[in-house]
């Protein structure tokens, strides 16, 4: 609930030829069949360093950033991946340690960029200093930084990469084995609240291209948007608010400040309660989202023409000479 940059920068959607491919049922079926051949996640021993941490809630799959060739070579040839201890404690305290690691590759990997292509089982984890990972580097204060070194089984390649439509940046996405094995695109991986998952399922049915857990940094404050929808004439933040959260006046005040910050930057903020999502999804929530999208001239998909949404039929393709 609580998102990306100071003067917020918008990533342009420039899909590669791979991303333009239609994600057919055949490809999805190939992914499911491939995953069924792998062992289901099972318990395995952890190093003493990990056992002693307070982060004892097991995660199933951790999708983590891979942004340089050296680290990919280490994962592929030496079978390890590194995460700063401080980052794990800050971002992964509720889902550590993972049973599986999947790698989201950035633009430096060209044809494999902005996608999850490789994954591996995590055999064990140990805490080390940076100099132990890179003994040839100069010994200095940086070399003493503490890391979790995830020791891996050999990398496996997905039969169909999990792409990001908007070429977005991510650092970590903790997810479940079920979501990982069935994901078609990056937004399918997010393991949000039941309210978020319910709304996401309907967005997919209507081909409403939303980005889940889109991070923004506004005036040095970090905000996570449940759903960011980029339109031809504006941007929409859709929030699903659990009743427990908003029963707390302090948390409601945080959301008020957050909403004001977003509105100052031109965002339209839509909030739906538990009851609305569970009981009025089709009668109130979706019509409200769709009306806002169409008022902003349709979803911006990175092509020549934006698309308006029809609650009954899904997407309306605009004519070339329609008034935008």
N, C-alpha and C positions, 0 to 999 in steps of 0.2 A: 504494500500500500504505500508504504513510503518507500526514483529515479533518474540525466545526461548532462550538459555543460553550461558555463557561466552565461555568456551570450550563447544560448543553446544552439549547437550546430546540428543540422539535419543531414543525415547520410542520404545521398542520392542513390536511387535504386538503379543499378546498371548490371543486370544479370549477365552472367557468362553464358555461352552456348549450352553448357551443361544445365544451368538453372532454367533455361527456357524449355527444356525437355518436359514433356507432359509426364507427370508422376502417375503412371498407370497402375491398375490393380496388379498387373503382372510383376512390376518392379517391387511393389509392396509385398506381394506374396513371396518373391524371392528372398527378401529380407527376413520375413518371418520364418521361412523354411531354413535359412542359413542359421538363424539364431537358435532354432530348435535343436540343432546339432550340438550346441554348446551346453556345457553343464550348467544347471541352474545355480545361482549364487549359494554358496555354502560357507559355513564358518571355517576359519583357518587361523593359525597362531599369529599373534602380533608381538612386535618387539617390546621389551620392557619400557622403553621410552614412551611408546604410545599407551601402554597399559596404565602408566602413571598419570596421564593427563585426565582432566575432568571431562574431556569431550568423549563420552562413552556411548553415544547413540549411533548405532551403525547405519551407514548409508549403503545403498546398493551400487549405484553408478555415479561417478563424478565426471562430468564433462569439464575439461580444463583447457585453458588457452595453450596453444603451441605457436610461438611467434618467431622462432629462429631455427636455422638448419642444424646448429650444434646440438640443441636439445632434442630435436627429432632423431639425430644420429645416435644420441645417448639412449633414447628409448628403443630404437630399432636394433642397435648393435650391442649395447651394453645392458639393455633391459632395465632402465631406471628413469624416473621422472622426479623433479624437485618442486617443492612448494615451500615458500618461506613459512616458518612456524607462526610468525605474527599474522600472516594472511589467513592461515588455517584457523587460528583462534578467532579472528575477526569475522570471517565470512562463513566458516564451515563448522561452527561449534555444535550445531544440532544434527549434523549428518556425517560425523567423523568417527572412525575411519571408513573409507570406501572399500567395497569388494572388487569393483571394476573401475578402470580409468579409461575414458574416451578423450580423444584429442581434437579440439577445434582449431583448425589451422587458419592463420591470418594471410594477408595479401602477399607476403613474401613467398608463398608457396604456389603462386600463379594458378595453374590448372586445378590444383587441389584447395585453392583458397576459399575461405568463408564457408567451410563445411567440416563435418565430422566424417572422417574416412577410416581412421584406425582406432582400435580399442584393445585392451588387454586385461587379464585378471591381475589383481594386486596380490602378490605372494606374501609380502611382509613390508613393514615400514620401520625405519629407524631414524633417529634424530642425529644430525651431523652438522659440522661447521662447513662453511662454503669451501674452505681450503681443502677439505677432504674430498669434495666433489671435483675440484679443479686444482690439483696439487702443483701444476706448472705456473699458476698465477702468483703475482706478488703477494706476500703476506702483509696485510694492512688491516685497518679496522673493518673494511668490507669483507675481508676473507674470514672474519670471525662470525659473520651473520649465521644464524641457526636456520637449518632447513629440515623438513621432513623429506627423506629420500624414499620414494615408493619403488620397491623392487618388483619387477613385472615378469609375467610370463611373456613369451614372444608376441609381438604385435600381430593382430589379425586385421584383415581388411574387410570392411563392410561391402556387400555386393552392390549396394546402392547408397552413395553418400547422403548424409543428412545436411541439406543446404540451408543457408540463410537467405531468404528472399531479398532483404534489404542490405545485405553485406554488413551486418551489424557487428559491433565489437562486443565480446563477452569475456569474462574472466573465469567464472565458475558457474556451472548449472548442476546442482545436485538433483538427481532424478531416480526413478525406479527402474528396475530391470524391464518391467512390462512396458513402460513408456519408451524406454530406449529401443527395445526390439520392435516396436510398432511405429516409431516416429518416421515421418516423411520429410518434415522440415523442422528447423530449430525450435520454433514455437511449440511443437508437440512435446518437447522434452520437459518443459517447465512443470514442476510438481507443486502447483498452487493449492489454494483452499478448494473445497468441493464447490463453492460458489463460482470461483474462477473457472474451474474445469467445466462446469455446466454451461457457463456462458461461452467459453471457447468452443465447445462442441457445436453450439448453434451457429456461432460465427463461421465456423468451417463449412457447415452445411449451406450457408447463404453466401459463401465465398467473400466474406468481409475480411479483408487482409489487415489484421491487427498484429502488432508486435507486443508480446507478453514481457512483463518485467523490464520495460525500457527505462534505463537509468538516465537521469538528468542531474546536473549540478547547477544550482541557481544560488548565487550569492554565497558560495562556499558550503551550501547545504546539499546533501545527497537525497534524491527522491527516486523511488521506484514506482513506475506507473503500472497498474494492473494490466491495462491494454492501451496502447497508443495507436490511434488510427490517423494516418496522414491523408488528408483530402486535398483537392485541387485548390481550395480557397481557405484552408485552415487546418488545425490539428485538434484531435479529440482525445481526452483522457477519460477512460471508462473505469470506474472503481466499484468493486463489490465489497460492501462494508458489512462485516460481521456484527451482529447485535452486541456482543460482548465488548468489542472495541469502542463502539460509540456510546456505551453506557458509562464510559469513563470520561468525565469532563476535560481532564488534562489531555487525553488523546484526541478528543474532538477539537480542542484548541489547536493542536498540532496540525490537524487536517485543514482547519480554517486558514492558518498561515500558509500552508502548502498550496491550497487552492488559489489564494490571492496571488502568490508568486507565479503560479502557472498562468493565471488569467492576465497578468501584466505582460506576459510574453506571448499572448495571443492564443492560448489554449482554451478550448471549451471543455469544462469539467462536468461529467455526468456521474452521479453516485446512485447506487441501488442497494437497498437493504436486503437482508436475508429473506424476509417475507416476499419482497418484490421479485427476487430472482427465483425463488422456489414456487411461488404461487401466481405471479403475474408476468412471467417471462415473455410469453407471446402476446399478451394483451397490453403490456405497458413498457417493459424494458426494451425489447427489440424495436417496437415502433418508435420509441424515443431516440434510440441510436440511429436508426435508419433515416428518420426525419432530419436529424442533425447532419448526417453524412450528405444527404441530398441537398440540404440548404447550403452546404459548403461545396456544392457542385461535383460530388462524387469522390470515390476513393482514388487516390493517386497511385497508380501501379507502375509508374516509371515509363509508360508508353506515351504515345501521342495524345490519346484521349483518356480522361478519367472515366470511371464507371459509377453510375448510380445504382442503388440497391432497391429491389422490390421484395417486400416481405413474402409474397406468394411465389414469385418465380425466380428469386435469387438476384442475378445481375442483369442490369439493363445496359447494353452497349450503346453509347452515345453515337449519333450520326455525325459525320465529318463536319456538316454545316450547322449542327445544333448550336444554339446560343449557350456558351459555357459561362 
